[in-house]
């Protein structure tokens, strides 16, 4: 919901961060790998009840995820290197694969830690996982069909993202909140799951309508 407003505000900061790490041995794909490793580490730490270290790993993984795209675009403006060649979409595929792994793993990690430490029920976390699955399926299907039929949404990202009530900024916030307040994790998950499900319904309707219009409109 807030991504379209936050992206222009955060872009200069992320561009400066990308410039700071723009050395030959740091590549966008390696940053995505760091994002994956830190996200999985956050999930393991949450599962063991190490909540503050899990929060630190989560925030660092989101920072890596935020910088890999600007770094890729920064290098693209200098033209393809002899080693990289033209953009094949490999980076975008690797990025979305890592994000899905991180989101799912962190939900499971928090569920395990909250159940063990605070007797939290699993059901709200299962709802969140189902809602993530539904949202992911919808926007990936839309992106694929939109690309094929000339309805691509070009906002600088590799895929055509349909806006929704629950987007990246809200996900970062909610995952941070249940790491800060693990004794309320299942209540937060219940509200979040309902919101993400509502967002999925909105995306289904918006995507159906968008694909029903002639290309270019």
C-alpha positions as MATLAB code, in Angstrom:
seq = 'XXXXXXXXXXXXXXXXXXXXXXXXXXXXXXXXXXXXXXXXXXXXXXXXXXXXXXXXXXXXXXXXXXXXXXXXXXXXXXXXXXXXXXXXXXXXXXXXXXXXXXXXXXXXXXXXXXXXXXXXXXXXXXXXXXXXXXXXXXXXXXXXXXXXXXXXXXXXXXXXXXXXXXXXXXXXXXXXXXXXXXXXXXXXXXXXXXXXXXXXXXXXXXXXXXXXXXXXX';
ca = [
       0.000    0.000    0.000;
       2.847    2.367    0.820;
       5.488    1.024   -1.577;
       4.682    3.482   -4.383;
       5.103    6.396   -1.959;
       8.146    5.060   -0.143;
      10.105    3.973   -3.216;
      10.904    7.541   -4.418;
      11.835    8.550   -0.860;
      14.121    5.571   -0.289;
      15.641    5.528   -3.786;
      18.358    8.148   -3.090;
      19.450    6.330    0.088;
      19.526    2.957   -1.639;
      21.388    4.442   -4.604;
      24.039    5.810   -2.234;
      24.295    2.434   -0.519;
      24.687    0.785   -3.927;
      27.462    3.231   -4.796;
      29.216    2.423   -1.519;
      29.301   -1.313   -2.249;
      30.030   -0.973   -5.965;
      33.274   -2.950   -6.014;
      34.140   -5.730   -8.423;
      33.728   -8.596   -5.944;
      30.239   -7.537   -4.841;
      27.609   -8.317   -7.446;
      23.810   -7.944   -7.329;
      23.413  -11.724   -7.356;
      25.802  -12.077   -4.429;
      23.832   -9.463   -2.500;
      20.714  -11.510   -3.187;
      22.568  -14.517   -1.790;
      23.397  -12.508    1.340;
      19.707  -11.609    1.603;
      18.807  -15.316    1.455;
      21.394  -16.397    4.026;
      20.474  -13.624    6.477;
      16.763  -14.293    6.043;
      17.182  -18.004    6.751;
      19.410  -17.139    9.718;
      16.672  -14.860   11.046;
      14.181  -17.729   10.776;
      16.467  -20.116   12.682;
      17.180  -17.524   15.375;
      13.461  -16.846   15.820;
      12.747  -20.574   16.068;
      15.255  -20.814   18.932;
      13.838  -17.790   20.730;
      16.749  -15.451   19.951;
      14.407  -12.633   19.036;
      16.669   -9.568   18.918;
      19.413  -11.287   16.876;
      16.630  -12.535   14.591;
      15.415   -8.954   14.192;
      18.932   -7.774   13.334;
      19.361  -10.496   10.715;
      15.908   -9.715    9.283;
      16.626   -5.996    8.888;
      20.043   -6.662    7.336;
      18.516   -9.139    4.892;
      15.929   -6.546    3.838;
      18.731   -4.001    3.364;
      20.592   -6.414    1.089;
      17.355   -6.998   -0.822;
      16.881   -3.257   -1.203;
      20.394   -2.630   -2.541;
      20.782   -5.450   -5.074;
      18.369   -3.836   -7.555;
      19.934   -0.337   -7.468;
      23.376   -1.917   -7.820;
      22.221   -3.871  -10.889;
      20.729   -0.715  -12.443;
      23.867    1.278  -11.610;
      26.026   -1.200  -13.469;
      23.564   -1.456  -16.345;
      23.945    2.274  -17.007;
      27.649    1.683  -17.627;
      26.775   -0.924  -20.248;
      27.150   -4.697  -20.058;
      30.556   -5.930  -19.044;
      32.339   -8.542  -21.143;
      31.536  -11.129  -18.483;
      27.918  -10.227  -17.812;
      26.639   -9.663  -21.331;
      23.064   -8.522  -21.874;
      20.439   -8.665  -19.142;
      18.971  -12.178  -19.214;
      16.540  -11.774  -16.327;
      18.619  -14.148  -14.217;
      19.002  -11.598  -11.432;
      15.286  -10.918  -11.197;
      14.525  -14.645  -11.070;
      17.130  -15.210   -8.346;
      15.816  -12.227   -6.365;
      12.164  -13.334   -6.315;
      13.188  -16.922   -5.508;
      15.226  -15.730   -2.520;
      12.421  -13.461   -1.326;
       9.853  -16.270   -1.371;
      12.216  -18.545    0.542;
      12.895  -15.835    3.136;
       9.256  -14.870    3.644;
       8.117  -18.455    4.100;
      11.026  -19.439    6.338;
      10.632  -16.442    8.638;
       6.924  -17.136    9.147;
       7.745  -20.730   10.114;
      10.629  -19.632   12.345;
       8.455  -17.169   14.260;
       5.654  -19.743   14.562;
       8.030  -22.307   16.078;
       9.609  -19.800   18.466;
       6.307  -18.275   19.562;
       4.717  -21.702   20.077;
       7.654  -22.938   22.141;
       8.132  -19.780   24.165;
       4.609  -18.428   24.553;
       2.242  -21.262   23.638;
       1.129  -19.472   20.479;
      -1.286  -21.368   18.194;
      -0.133  -22.310   14.716;
      -3.319  -21.458   12.848;
      -2.667  -17.703   12.326;
       0.758  -18.461   10.877;
      -0.725  -21.085    8.546;
      -3.190  -18.451    7.344;
      -0.279  -16.089    6.655;
       1.524  -18.786    4.667;
      -1.628  -19.509    2.640;
      -2.105  -15.787    2.006;
       1.529  -15.453    0.860;
       1.061  -18.433   -1.454;
      -2.097  -16.948   -2.950;
      -0.597  -13.479   -3.414;
       2.570  -14.884   -4.934;
       0.638  -17.061   -7.361;
      -1.557  -14.145   -8.426;
       1.182  -11.619   -9.072;
       3.491  -14.119  -10.781;
       0.675  -15.266  -13.050;
      -0.228  -11.657  -13.822;
       3.390  -10.733  -14.513;
       3.852  -13.629  -16.916;
       0.637  -12.957  -18.834;
       1.142   -9.179  -18.834;
       4.624   -9.621  -20.302;
       3.337  -11.943  -23.025;
       0.361   -9.741  -23.982;
       2.087   -6.338  -23.911;
       0.578   -5.128  -20.632;
       3.812   -4.988  -18.646;
       3.858   -2.635  -15.643;
       7.289   -1.004  -15.817;
       8.288    0.468  -12.444;
      11.958   -0.467  -12.631;
      11.526   -3.943  -11.156;
      12.016   -7.234  -12.970;
       8.367   -8.285  -12.700;
       5.051   -6.520  -13.223;
       3.807   -5.982   -9.677;
       0.136   -5.382   -9.001;
      -0.303   -2.948   -6.134;
      -2.152   -4.096   -3.043;
      -2.963   -3.414    0.584;
      -0.060   -5.578    1.734;
       3.243   -4.947   -0.036;
       6.931   -4.934    0.795;
       6.951   -2.095    3.320;
       4.106   -3.596    5.329;
       5.805   -7.005    5.262;
       9.047   -5.593    6.647;
       7.112   -3.800    9.392;
       4.966   -6.771   10.423;
       7.858   -9.238   10.486;
       9.811   -6.736   12.577;
       6.904   -6.287   14.993;
       6.527   -9.962   15.777;
      10.277  -10.231   16.364;
      10.095   -7.237   18.716;
       6.953   -8.483   20.467;
       7.027  -12.296   20.167;
       4.484  -12.660   22.975;
       1.984  -10.983   20.599;
       3.216  -12.745   17.470;
       0.139  -14.891   16.847;
      -2.233  -11.942   17.311;
      -0.175   -9.886   14.879;
      -0.150  -12.851   12.484;
      -3.949  -13.163   12.681;
      -4.465   -9.527   11.667;
      -1.719   -9.704    9.057;
      -3.089  -12.899    7.535;
      -6.520  -11.308    7.119;
      -4.975   -8.209    5.523;
      -2.833  -10.238    3.103;
      -5.848  -12.347    2.116;
      -7.824   -9.160    1.446;
      -4.899   -7.907   -0.612;
      -4.945  -11.145   -2.622;
      -8.630  -10.678   -3.429;
      -7.918   -7.094   -4.495;
      -5.067   -8.255   -6.749;
      -7.216  -10.939   -8.355;
      -9.896   -8.373   -9.201;
      -7.385   -5.737  -10.366;
      -5.435   -8.237  -12.463;
      -8.586   -9.661  -14.052;
      -9.736   -6.179  -15.022;
      -6.301   -5.103  -16.280;
      -5.949   -8.154  -18.510;
      -9.439   -7.587  -19.896;
      -8.482   -4.201  -21.308;
      -6.784   -3.829  -24.687;
      -2.985   -3.572  -24.457;
      -1.677   -0.040  -24.179;
      -4.724    1.346  -22.326;
];
